Amino acid sequence: MIRRLLPVILALALWGCGGKAPSDTAADPALWVVKDADTTLYLFGTVHVLKPGLSWFDGGVKAAFDAADTLVLELVMPPDAEMQQIVAELGTHAPGTPLPDELPPVEAAKMRAALPEYGLSPDALDNSDPWLAATMLSVLPLRQLGYDDKQGAEPILTAAAKAQGKKIEGLETARQQLGYFDALPLPAQRKLLIETIDELPNAGSKIDQAVAAWRKGDADGLARLVNEDATSSPEVTEALLVRRNRNWAEWISRRMQRPGTVFVAVGAGHLAGNTSLQNELAKRGLQVERVQY
């Protein structure tokens, strides 16, 4: 998301980042591995929305992917009609008090003024829950700037996995993932929305720092951003980052008991900071090593 809480970014875009010269399309994001006698599991942090032309699916990342027999994503996207039904069920409510009327007047005015800039009517989100409105307002500026979720890491990995006949699994379902937002207390949802509205003018600059770190494989830089922003919304951080990392660490621990090579791709914010997935795995006695490539 375009807001201060980087760990719960749903759309992490590329915008004017300095990569590893000489190529302005080069990217070498971080990659980790967990191994035992008969199991190898790679951990790769993704960005979900990109512009065309960035070269990240090559080198060590591609070699690790090619070696895997299974691709594991945060979720395997359901058909569009099913996804729309889940969003409508969890993220909207019957007409009543318009959502902007639940916000401070300044943010309400900003929200109504922003929507026409993205081709929507000022009342387009009136029946949305605050978490869904925050998500929509986060993604809309990215699309306006030319970013496309079809260029994100997940579609590219999925297409490659299908072409190579790999098994594809999800750590969560779409209903589970959106349910984490829906289960947030209303005050936390409203805070999320207010922060998102206030950060709209900074859409490009806020993302730049995170993506520049990702692009260079700067895990420490990304961790600093995650740790800095995790304190602003502890309820959101606990629900969308900490708890999910614990769940995923349990899944990985169980998966390590079976042979094979697995490529796990999750949002880059989950692999950085004090509550990272790597730290959760270390608590369970699994040694995670950075892959040098």
C-alpha positions as MATLAB code, in Angstrom:
seq = 'MIRRLLPVILALALWGCGGKAPSDTAADPALWVVKDADTTLYLFGTVHVLKPGLSWFDGGVKAAFDAADTLVLELVMPPDAEMQQIVAELGTHAPGTPLPDELPPVEAAKMRAALPEYGLSPDALDNSDPWLAATMLSVLPLRQLGYDDKQGAEPILTAAAKAQGKKIEGLETARQQLGYFDALPLPAQRKLLIETIDELPNAGSKIDQAVAAWRKGDADGLARLVNEDATSSPEVTEALLVRRNRNWAEWISRRMQRPGTVFVAVGAGHLAGNTSLQNELAKRGLQVERVQY';
ca = [
       0.000    0.000    0.000;
       1.010    3.596   -0.514;
       1.211    4.581    3.107;
       3.733    4.656    5.895;
       3.221    1.075    6.994;
       5.486   -0.676    4.515;
       5.044   -4.221    5.858;
       1.458   -4.350    4.640;
       2.156   -3.051    1.156;
      -0.149   -4.806   -1.269;
       1.220   -2.953   -4.268;
       4.948   -2.179   -4.244;
       5.732   -0.180   -7.397;
       8.870    0.794   -9.279;
       9.217    4.517   -9.742;
      12.437    6.340  -10.486;
      14.664    4.035   -8.424;
      18.406    3.983   -8.728;
      19.419    0.458   -9.609;
      22.772   -1.172  -10.030;
      24.388    0.709  -12.901;
      25.151    0.443  -15.770;
      21.690   -0.853  -16.726;
      18.686    1.158  -15.582;
      16.605   -2.011  -15.882;
      18.854   -4.198  -13.716;
      17.640   -5.578  -10.416;
      19.205   -8.115   -8.071;
      16.718   -8.628   -5.241;
      17.643  -10.663   -2.206;
      17.196  -14.426   -2.100;
      17.475  -16.781    0.871;
      17.632  -20.539    1.264;
      16.825  -23.102    3.946;
      18.294  -26.600    3.509;
      18.488  -30.004    5.115;
      19.600  -33.392    3.824;
      16.812  -33.811    1.263;
      14.920  -30.503    1.139;
      15.834  -27.088   -0.285;
      13.494  -24.138    0.184;
      14.193  -20.747   -1.375;
      12.660  -17.526   -0.005;
      12.153  -14.664   -2.437;
      10.604  -11.277   -1.677;
       8.313   -9.984   -4.405;
       6.861   -6.699   -5.533;
       3.302   -6.956   -6.781;
       2.973   -4.121   -9.316;
       5.710   -3.151  -11.783;
       6.317   -1.307  -15.001;
       7.531   -3.382  -17.955;
      11.205   -3.890  -18.637;
      12.804   -4.524  -15.260;
      15.276   -7.421  -15.321;
      14.875   -9.317  -12.056;
      13.883  -12.820  -13.202;
      17.379  -13.904  -14.174;
      20.687  -14.850  -12.574;
      20.464  -16.442   -9.153;
      16.708  -15.926   -8.848;
      16.008  -17.726  -12.121;
      18.457  -20.519  -11.286;
      16.765  -21.139   -7.933;
      13.331  -21.066   -9.544;
      14.375  -23.481  -12.295;
      15.719  -25.918   -9.699;
      12.424  -25.996   -7.776;
       9.657  -28.520   -8.357;
       7.039  -26.359   -6.570;
       6.185  -22.646   -6.567;
       4.523  -21.367   -3.392;
       2.863  -17.935   -3.383;
       0.987  -15.986   -0.724;
      -2.154  -17.063   -2.536;
      -3.199  -18.516   -5.851;
      -5.612  -15.968   -7.284;
      -9.142  -17.277   -7.819;
     -11.152  -16.463  -10.969;
     -12.167  -12.814  -11.272;
     -15.846  -13.454  -10.568;
     -15.029  -15.333   -7.364;
     -12.593  -12.642   -6.247;
     -15.154   -9.901   -6.867;
     -17.706  -11.802   -4.816;
     -15.288  -12.159   -1.884;
     -14.368   -8.464   -2.025;
     -18.027   -7.456   -2.110;
     -18.860   -9.745    0.807;
     -15.975   -8.730    3.051;
     -15.322   -5.149    1.969;
     -18.682   -3.499    1.385;
     -21.872   -2.871    3.310;
     -25.455   -1.911    2.539;
     -26.108    1.777    1.850;
     -26.264    3.789    5.041;
     -23.873    6.343    6.465;
     -21.429    7.215    3.640;
     -17.861    6.246    4.490;
     -16.497    9.827    4.221;
     -18.949   10.877    6.932;
     -17.096    8.543    9.316;
     -13.832   10.423    8.736;
     -12.531   13.791    9.952;
     -13.787   16.538    7.611;
     -10.335   17.257    6.175;
      -9.723   13.636    5.145;
     -13.291   13.247    3.908;
     -12.829   16.228    1.598;
      -9.473   14.916    0.377;
     -11.005   11.528   -0.375;
     -13.913   12.926   -2.371;
     -11.587   15.258   -4.264;
      -9.081   12.489   -5.073;
     -11.478    9.954   -6.600;
     -12.311   11.957   -9.768;
      -8.578   12.268  -10.430;
      -8.567    8.490  -10.892;
     -11.696    8.369  -13.031;
     -14.174    7.557  -10.242;
     -17.133    9.490   -8.921;
     -16.720   11.243   -5.550;
     -19.140    8.757   -3.959;
     -17.583    5.608   -5.499;
     -16.365    4.287   -2.131;
     -19.289    5.427    0.017;
     -20.402    1.842    0.735;
     -16.891    0.430    1.191;
     -15.422   -0.628    4.490;
     -12.459    1.557    5.495;
      -9.872   -1.176    4.773;
     -11.151   -1.671    1.224;
     -11.220    2.065    0.561;
      -7.631    2.303    1.809;
      -6.577   -0.499   -0.522;
      -8.332    1.058   -3.506;
      -6.864    4.478   -2.818;
      -3.436    2.917   -2.568;
      -3.600    1.126   -5.899;
      -5.305    3.796   -8.013;
      -2.327    6.211   -8.160;
      -0.040    3.378   -9.252;
      -2.263    2.535  -12.178;
      -2.402    6.184  -13.141;
       1.396    6.253  -13.190;
       1.456    3.302  -15.595;
       2.021    0.365  -13.273;
       0.332   -2.931  -13.985;
      -0.273   -5.898  -11.711;
       0.263   -8.135  -14.743;
       3.896   -6.980  -14.693;
       4.312   -7.885  -11.028;
       6.440  -10.767   -9.822;
       3.605  -13.186   -9.111;
       2.126  -13.388  -12.650;
       5.588  -13.821  -14.125;
       6.483  -16.579  -11.673;
       3.125  -18.267  -12.167;
       3.423  -18.255  -15.953;
       6.937  -19.670  -15.758;
       5.830  -22.376  -13.322;
       2.991  -23.441  -15.614;
       5.338  -23.494  -18.608;
       7.746  -25.746  -16.719;
       5.022  -27.985  -15.291;
       5.716  -27.057  -11.682;
       3.193  -27.524   -8.901;
       1.730  -24.191   -7.686;
       0.457  -23.765   -4.120;
      -0.786  -20.894   -1.955;
      -0.002  -20.204    1.684;
      -3.421  -18.572    2.063;
      -6.715  -18.289    0.238;
      -8.072  -14.978   -1.035;
     -10.789  -15.102    1.622;
      -8.183  -15.602    4.349;
      -5.988  -12.779    3.095;
      -8.787  -10.231    2.768;
     -10.223  -11.535    6.018;
      -7.183  -10.220    7.887;
      -8.204   -6.712    6.839;
     -11.886   -7.293    7.480;
     -11.150   -8.523   11.014;
      -9.287   -5.342   11.973;
     -11.142   -3.245   14.549;
     -12.924   -0.295   12.948;
     -10.678    2.305   14.636;
      -7.635    0.585   13.136;
      -9.310    0.448    9.721;
     -10.175    4.124    9.866;
      -6.629    5.002   10.897;
      -5.353    2.979    7.945;
      -7.653    4.896    5.602;
      -6.806    8.305    7.050;
      -3.069    7.656    6.723;
      -3.565    6.422    3.160;
      -5.509    9.567    2.226;
      -2.909   11.837    3.798;
      -0.087   10.034    1.954;
      -1.646   10.208   -1.527;
       0.456   13.225   -2.614;
       3.610   11.291   -1.723;
       2.747    8.152   -3.710;
       5.966    8.064   -5.713;
       8.467    9.184   -3.095;
       7.216    6.862   -0.347;
       7.615    3.819   -2.547;
      10.970    4.865   -3.996;
      12.913    4.104   -0.845;
      11.492    0.616   -0.406;
      11.893   -0.381   -4.039;
      15.409    1.015   -4.290;
      16.375   -1.216   -1.373;
      14.604   -4.228   -2.930;
      16.171   -3.641   -6.317;
      19.699   -3.564   -4.915;
      19.124   -6.549   -2.624;
      19.594   -4.190    0.324;
      17.896   -6.262    3.012;
      19.191   -4.024    5.806;
      17.810   -0.906    4.114;
      14.419   -2.489    3.638;
      14.483   -3.687    7.245;
      15.097   -0.149    8.493;
      12.033    1.053    6.621;
       9.913   -1.809    7.926;
      11.009   -1.329   11.533;
      10.503    2.445   11.332;
       6.936    2.160   10.061;
       5.805   -0.867   12.038;
       5.306    1.251   15.170;
       2.706    3.569   13.610;
      -0.093    0.972   13.441;
       0.666   -1.917   15.801;
      -2.720   -3.604   15.304;
      -2.300   -3.624   11.546;
       1.297   -4.815   11.819;
       0.337   -7.654   14.148;
      -2.535   -8.825   11.948;
      -1.009   -8.436    8.497;
       2.684   -9.070    9.117;
       3.562  -10.708   12.424;
       0.750  -13.251   12.654;
       1.044  -14.247    9.021;
       4.819  -14.701    9.282;
       4.261  -17.024   12.223;
       1.746  -19.040   10.239;
       4.046  -19.256    7.244;
       6.993  -20.288    9.407;
       4.913  -23.179   10.733;
       4.031  -24.189    7.173;
       7.695  -24.081    6.126;
       8.737  -26.105    9.189;
       6.284  -28.824    8.195;
       7.318  -28.657    4.540;
      10.961  -29.165    5.449;
      10.028  -32.626    6.700;
       9.357  -33.745    3.115;
      11.956  -33.970    0.332;
      12.006  -31.651   -2.652;
      12.970  -28.166   -3.808;
      10.500  -25.329   -3.217;
      10.530  -21.693   -4.345;
       8.507  -19.563   -1.899;
       7.652  -16.050   -3.114;
       6.001  -13.612   -0.694;
       5.846   -9.824   -0.383;
       9.287   -8.351    0.245;
       8.171   -6.695    3.489;
       7.705  -10.140    5.041;
      11.419  -10.860    4.621;
      12.716   -7.746    6.372;
      12.730   -6.268    9.842;
      12.543   -7.535   13.407;
       9.512   -9.721   12.777;
      10.704  -11.177    9.468;
       9.888  -14.660    8.279;
      13.585  -15.514    8.557;
      13.547  -14.643   12.261;
      10.445  -16.754   12.792;
      12.165  -19.687   11.104;
      15.257  -19.225   13.262;
      13.053  -19.521   16.362;
      12.039  -22.934   15.047;
      15.619  -24.085   14.632;
      15.844  -23.543   10.869;
      18.974  -21.858    9.542;
      18.292  -19.312    6.807;
      21.198  -18.222    4.603;
      21.439  -15.415    2.061;
      22.116  -16.675   -1.459;
      25.010  -14.846   -3.060;
      24.659  -14.443   -6.815;
];
